[in-house]
Amino acid sequence: MDQFSYIKFKDPRSEPVSQSSRFEKAVVKILSTIFPKANPDFETLIKKVDSWLVEYNQIEKAAWREIGFDKNGCSIVAMPLRNNYGYWTDNNLTLDDFREFGITEVAKEYFENEWTEFKKKNNVCE
């Protein structure tokens, strides 16, 4: 088994309410109360995320890194980064939990390219 899986999914908040499961509603509600304190640089941008790319660590059973895209497909958030813990990385969702969002697996290279591009675009050095 590879240590990491790379997944893409629509933000559950962007789906019509009638389509959301109780699980999705609960997760979004919990995360929405947490993210303003956990992500000071991206607080207002997280609300504009339409889809996510998530790097999931199979060994730690946790989201490791995440990139959020707006409706135009432009990356607008990437976490954890600087003082931002993350929207999905700052929780205990399993890969099975993420599957509830209708994930699509993507290649590691795709994720890494998007991560690098976000950092370049935002002048981020680690």
N, C-alpha and C positions, 0 to 999 in steps of 0.2 A: 504494500500500500504506500502511495506517495504521502508525504507529510502534509502537503497542502492540496486543497481543492479550490477551484476558482469558479465562482457562480455569478450570474447576472439575473436580476429580477426587477419588475416594476415596483415602485414604492407602494406599499399597501394603502397609503393614504390617498393615492391617485385613483384608486378603484372606486366605482360607485358603492355607496353604503350598503345597498341591498346585496352586493356580491361578496362582501366581507364576512368572514367567519367570526365567531365569538373570539376565537384565539387571536386572530389578526387584530381585532379591535382592542383587545386587552393589551397586546404587546405594544401597539402604537400609542395607546393611552399612557402606559407606564413609561415608555421611552420619551414621549413628549413632555413629561414632567421632569425628566432627568436632564435632557440635552442642553438646556440653556446654561446650566452651571458647568457642565462637563466640556462644552465646546464654545468658549468665548469668542473665538474668531469667526465661527461659522453659524452662530445662533440664528441669524435671519436667513441665511442661505439654505439651511437644512429644510426649511419649509418649502423651498422652490425645487427640491430634488424630485425628479420624475422616475429615475431608475438608479439602481445601485450595482456596482461590481464589488464583490467581497472575496477576500482571500481567507479561506477557512483552514485552520490548523487541525488536522485529523488527530494528532497525538494529544494536544491540549484540549481538544473538543471545544474550540472557541473561534469566533471571528478574530482575525489577526490584523488585517488592514481593510480599508473600504474607500471607495471613490463614488461620489454622487454626481449624477448628470442631470442637467435641466431638460426641458422638453425639446430643446434644439440639439441635444446630444453633446453639449459642452460640459466638461467637468467643472464643477463649481465648489466641491469640497473633497478633501482627502484626509483621512485620519487613521490612526493617531498621528498627529503632527503638531509640533510645538506644544502649546498648552491645551490642545484639543484631544480628549480621550477617545472620542468616536461615538457614533450613534449606535452602530451594531456591535462594535468591538467592546463596548462598555456594558455588556450584558452576558447572560448565560444561555443563549440560544444554541441548540445543537443543529447539526446539518439537517436532521429530520424536521426540526422546527422551521428552518429556512425553506424546506421543500413545500411547506404549506403556502408559500408565496408564489409557487409556480416557477421555480428556478430553472435556468439553462446553464449548463456547464460551459466554460470558456477555457481557452488555452492560457497557460501561465504567461507566455510571451505577450499575449494581448493585455493581460492585467499589468504586467511590468511596464509595458510601453505606455499605457495610460497613466500609471503612477509617475513615471519619469517625465512625461509631458506635463502633468499637473505641476510638478515641482519646478520645471523650467519656466512655465507660464507664470508662476507665482513667485519666482525668484527665491526658492527654498533651498537652503544648504543644510545638510545633516552632518 
